[in-house]
Amino acid sequence: MPISTLTSKGQITMPQAVRTALGLQAGDKVDFVQVEGGFKVVALKSDVHALKGRFSGRVTKPATIADMNEAVTAEASQRHIRRKS
């Protein structure tokens, strides 16, 4: 199993075998998704198909369209208030 060491600046070098398995190259981004017992590393690709399952397990109950609309409205209101302050 590939192993990395965390530097004092919070950085790690991802082992070549892991980079190859994830299809990563210099400059690519990764996401750390919390799962039971730790995290999984997800390569962020620009292809929309790569997003499948990216958010699974992050919420206990799916949001409805009404929930999303309410959240967007609330955030827009807060930003408007902050800009006026």
ROLUMKOL-501493 format. One record per atom (N, C-alpha, C): residue in one letter; x, y, z. Coordinates in steps of 0.02 Angstrom, whole numbers, plus 50000, padded with zeros to 5 digits. Example, Ala and Ser with C-alpha at 12.3 -4.5 7.8 and 13.67 -1.06 7.14 Angstrom:
2
+---------+-------+-------+-------+
: residuo :    c1 :    c2 :    c3 :
+---------+-------+-------+-------+
:       A : 50660 : 49716 : 50390 :
:       A : 50615 : 49775 : 50390 :
:       A : 50660 : 49835 : 50390 :
:       S : 50642 : 49888 : 50354 :
:       S : 50684 : 49947 : 50357 :
:       S : 50645 : 50002 : 50394 :
+---------+-------+-------+-------+
***
This chain:
85
+---------+-------+-------+-------+
: residuo :    c1 :    c2 :    c3 :
+---------+-------+-------+-------+
:       M : 50042 : 49941 : 50000 :
:       M : 50000 : 50000 : 50000 :
:       M : 50045 : 50062 : 50000 :
:       P : 50033 : 50109 : 49953 :
:       P : 50073 : 50170 : 49951 :
:       P : 50062 : 50213 : 50013 :
:       I : 50116 : 50244 : 50037 :
:       I : 50113 : 50285 : 50097 :
:       I : 50146 : 50353 : 50082 :
:       S : 50118 : 50406 : 50111 :
:       S : 50147 : 50473 : 50107 :
:       S : 50157 : 50501 : 50176 :
:       T : 50201 : 50550 : 50182 :
:       T : 50213 : 50583 : 50246 :
:       T : 50188 : 50655 : 50241 :
:       L : 50154 : 50678 : 50292 :
:       L : 50128 : 50746 : 50296 :
:       L : 50185 : 50793 : 50316 :
:       T : 50194 : 50847 : 50278 :
:       T : 50247 : 50895 : 50296 :
:       T : 50221 : 50944 : 50349 :
:       S : 50266 : 50985 : 50375 :
:       S : 50246 : 51035 : 50425 :
:       S : 50198 : 51086 : 50396 :
:       K : 50197 : 51093 : 50330 :
:       K : 50151 : 51139 : 50297 :
:       K : 50085 : 51106 : 50277 :
:       G : 50075 : 51044 : 50298 :
:       G : 50013 : 51009 : 50284 :
:       G : 50009 : 50981 : 50213 :
:       Q : 50066 : 50972 : 50181 :
:       Q : 50068 : 50946 : 50113 :
:       Q : 50090 : 50873 : 50111 :
:       I : 50067 : 50838 : 50059 :
:       I : 50090 : 50770 : 50048 :
:       I : 50109 : 50763 : 49975 :
:       T : 50153 : 50717 : 49961 :
:       T : 50167 : 50698 : 49892 :
:       T : 50128 : 50635 : 49880 :
:       M : 50085 : 50637 : 49830 :
:       M : 50044 : 50579 : 49814 :
:       M : 50088 : 50528 : 49776 :
:       P : 50091 : 50467 : 49800 :
:       P : 50133 : 50417 : 49766 :
:       P : 50113 : 50408 : 49693 :
:       Q : 50163 : 50393 : 49652 :
:       Q : 50153 : 50384 : 49579 :
:       Q : 50098 : 50333 : 49565 :
:       A : 50097 : 50278 : 49601 :
:       A : 50047 : 50226 : 49589 :
:       A : 49976 : 50253 : 49599 :
:       V : 49967 : 50296 : 49649 :
:       V : 49901 : 50326 : 49662 :
:       V : 49883 : 50376 : 49607 :
:       R : 49932 : 50418 : 49588 :
:       R : 49920 : 50467 : 49534 :
:       R : 49900 : 50432 : 49470 :
:       T : 49934 : 50378 : 49455 :
:       T : 49919 : 50340 : 49394 :
:       T : 49850 : 50309 : 49398 :
:       A : 49834 : 50279 : 49454 :
:       A : 49769 : 50246 : 49463 :
:       A : 49711 : 50297 : 49457 :
:       L : 49722 : 50358 : 49481 :
:       L : 49670 : 50410 : 49478 :
:       L : 49673 : 50450 : 49413 :
:       G : 49723 : 50437 : 49372 :
:       G : 49730 : 50474 : 49310 :
:       G : 49748 : 50547 : 49320 :
:       L : 49787 : 50561 : 49372 :
:       L : 49805 : 50630 : 49389 :
:       L : 49870 : 50652 : 49358 :
:       Q : 49873 : 50716 : 49342 :
:       Q : 49933 : 50747 : 49316 :
:       Q : 49945 : 50811 : 49356 :
:       A : 50004 : 50841 : 49349 :
:       A : 50020 : 50903 : 49384 :
:       A : 49966 : 50955 : 49370 :
:       G : 49943 : 50987 : 49423 :
:       G : 49892 : 51039 : 49417 :
:       G : 49821 : 51015 : 49426 :
:       D : 49810 : 50949 : 49424 :
:       D : 49742 : 50923 : 49434 :
:       D : 49721 : 50933 : 49507 :
:       K : 49657 : 50935 : 49519 :
:       K : 49630 : 50944 : 49586 :
:       K : 49600 : 50879 : 49611 :
:       V : 49602 : 50870 : 49677 :
:       V : 49570 : 50812 : 49709 :
:       V : 49525 : 50837 : 49764 :
:       D : 49475 : 50798 : 49780 :
:       D : 49430 : 50813 : 49835 :
:       D : 49437 : 50759 : 49887 :
:       F : 49431 : 50778 : 49950 :
:       F : 49433 : 50729 : 50005 :
:       F : 49362 : 50723 : 50032 :
:       V : 49332 : 50665 : 50020 :
:       V : 49262 : 50653 : 50040 :
:       V : 49262 : 50612 : 50104 :
:       Q : 49230 : 50639 : 50156 :
:       Q : 49228 : 50603 : 50219 :
:       Q : 49182 : 50542 : 50214 :
:       V : 49208 : 50485 : 50234 :
:       V : 49170 : 50423 : 50237 :
:       V : 49181 : 50394 : 50306 :
:       E : 49141 : 50345 : 50323 :
:       E : 49147 : 50315 : 50390 :
:       E : 49218 : 50288 : 50398 :
:       G : 49252 : 50311 : 50450 :
:       G : 49318 : 50286 : 50464 :
:       G : 49374 : 50324 : 50429 :
:       G : 49359 : 50376 : 50391 :
:       G : 49413 : 50413 : 50358 :
:       G : 49389 : 50455 : 50300 :
:       F : 49430 : 50458 : 50248 :
:       F : 49416 : 50498 : 50189 :
:       F : 49432 : 50458 : 50127 :
:       K : 49398 : 50474 : 50072 :
:       K : 49419 : 50446 : 50008 :
:       K : 49440 : 50504 : 49964 :
:       V : 49489 : 50492 : 49922 :
:       V : 49516 : 50543 : 49877 :
:       V : 49481 : 50534 : 49810 :
:       V : 49452 : 50590 : 49785 :
:       V : 49416 : 50588 : 49722 :
:       V : 49450 : 50637 : 49675 :
:       A : 49470 : 50613 : 49617 :
:       A : 49500 : 50656 : 49566 :
:       A : 49445 : 50700 : 49536 :
:       L : 49457 : 50765 : 49532 :
:       L : 49409 : 50811 : 49503 :
:       L : 49427 : 50821 : 49430 :
:       K : 49384 : 50798 : 49387 :
:       K : 49395 : 50804 : 49315 :
:       K : 49343 : 50851 : 49286 :
:       S : 49357 : 50881 : 49229 :
:       S : 49309 : 50928 : 49199 :
:       S : 49251 : 50893 : 49164 :
:       D : 49257 : 50828 : 49152 :
:       D : 49203 : 50791 : 49119 :
:       D : 49145 : 50782 : 49168 :
:       V : 49085 : 50800 : 49147 :
:       V : 49027 : 50797 : 49190 :
:       V : 49013 : 50726 : 49215 :
:       H : 49031 : 50677 : 49176 :
:       H : 49019 : 50607 : 49197 :
:       H : 49061 : 50589 : 49258 :
:       A : 49116 : 50625 : 49269 :
:       A : 49159 : 50611 : 49326 :
:       A : 49127 : 50633 : 49391 :
:       L : 49074 : 50673 : 49387 :
:       L : 49040 : 50697 : 49447 :
:       L : 48992 : 50645 : 49477 :
:       K : 48977 : 50592 : 49440 :
:       K : 48931 : 50542 : 49464 :
:       K : 48953 : 50514 : 49531 :
:       G : 48910 : 50519 : 49581 :
:       G : 48924 : 50492 : 49647 :
:       G : 48968 : 50536 : 49690 :
:       R : 48990 : 50593 : 49665 :
:       R : 49037 : 50635 : 49702 :
:       R : 49008 : 50661 : 49768 :
:       F : 48943 : 50671 : 49770 :
:       F : 48912 : 50698 : 49830 :
:       F : 48876 : 50646 : 49871 :
:       S : 48880 : 50583 : 49850 :
:       S : 48845 : 50531 : 49887 :
:       S : 48874 : 50524 : 49957 :
:       G : 48831 : 50514 : 50006 :
:       G : 48851 : 50505 : 50074 :
:       G : 48865 : 50569 : 50112 :
:       R : 48859 : 50626 : 50080 :
:       R : 48874 : 50689 : 50114 :
:       R : 48813 : 50717 : 50151 :
:       V : 48754 : 50694 : 50132 :
:       V : 48693 : 50717 : 50166 :
:       V : 48651 : 50656 : 50184 :
:       T : 48612 : 50664 : 50237 :
:       T : 48570 : 50608 : 50258 :
:       T : 48504 : 50608 : 50222 :
:       K : 48481 : 50666 : 50198 :
:       K : 48418 : 50671 : 50163 :
:       K : 48427 : 50715 : 50101 :
:       P : 48406 : 50691 : 50042 :
:       P : 48415 : 50732 : 49982 :
:       P : 48375 : 50797 : 49987 :
:       A : 48402 : 50850 : 49957 :
:       A : 48367 : 50914 : 49957 :
:       A : 48315 : 50916 : 49901 :
:       T : 48259 : 50947 : 49916 :
:       T : 48208 : 50956 : 49864 :
:       T : 48223 : 51020 : 49826 :
:       I : 48189 : 51028 : 49770 :
:       I : 48196 : 51090 : 49731 :
:       I : 48176 : 51150 : 49774 :
:       A : 48123 : 51143 : 49813 :
:       A : 48101 : 51197 : 49856 :
:       A : 48155 : 51215 : 49908 :
:       D : 48188 : 51164 : 49936 :
:       D : 48243 : 51175 : 49983 :
:       D : 48300 : 51213 : 49949 :
:       M : 48317 : 51193 : 49888 :
:       M : 48371 : 51226 : 49852 :
:       M : 48353 : 51299 : 49836 :
:       N : 48292 : 51310 : 49814 :
:       N : 48270 : 51379 : 49799 :
:       N : 48273 : 51422 : 49862 :
:       E : 48251 : 51394 : 49918 :
:       E : 48253 : 51431 : 49981 :
:       E : 48325 : 51448 : 50002 :
:       A : 48370 : 51400 : 49993 :
:       A : 48440 : 51412 : 50010 :
:       A : 48472 : 51466 : 49966 :
:       V : 48456 : 51464 : 49902 :
:       V : 48483 : 51514 : 49855 :
:       V : 48456 : 51583 : 49873 :
:       T : 48392 : 51587 : 49887 :
:       T : 48361 : 51652 : 49905 :
:       T : 48392 : 51679 : 49969 :
:       A : 48401 : 51636 : 50019 :
:       A : 48429 : 51658 : 50083 :
:       A : 48501 : 51683 : 50073 :
:       E : 48540 : 51647 : 50034 :
:       E : 48610 : 51668 : 50022 :
:       E : 48612 : 51734 : 49984 :
:       A : 48569 : 51741 : 49933 :
:       A : 48568 : 51804 : 49895 :
:       A : 48548 : 51862 : 49939 :
:       S : 48501 : 51851 : 49984 :
:       S : 48479 : 51904 : 50030 :
:       S : 48537 : 51924 : 50077 :
:       Q : 48573 : 51874 : 50103 :
:       Q : 48629 : 51888 : 50148 :
:       Q : 48684 : 51927 : 50112 :
:       R : 48698 : 51908 : 50050 :
:       R : 48750 : 51943 : 50012 :
:       R : 48729 : 52015 : 49998 :
:       H : 48665 : 52026 : 49984 :
:       H : 48640 : 52093 : 49972 :
:       H : 48647 : 52136 : 50035 :
:       I : 48630 : 52107 : 50091 :
:       I : 48635 : 52143 : 50156 :
:       I : 48707 : 52159 : 50171 :
:       R : 48753 : 52112 : 50161 :
:       R : 48824 : 52123 : 50174 :
:       R : 48853 : 52178 : 50129 :
:       R : 48830 : 52181 : 50067 :
:       R : 48855 : 52232 : 50020 :
:       R : 48833 : 52302 : 50042 :
:       K : 48773 : 52307 : 50070 :
:       K : 48748 : 52372 : 50092 :
:       K : 48781 : 52396 : 50156 :
:       S : 48809 : 52349 : 50194 :
:       S : 48840 : 52367 : 50258 :
:       S : 48907 : 52399 : 50250 :
+---------+-------+-------+-------+
***
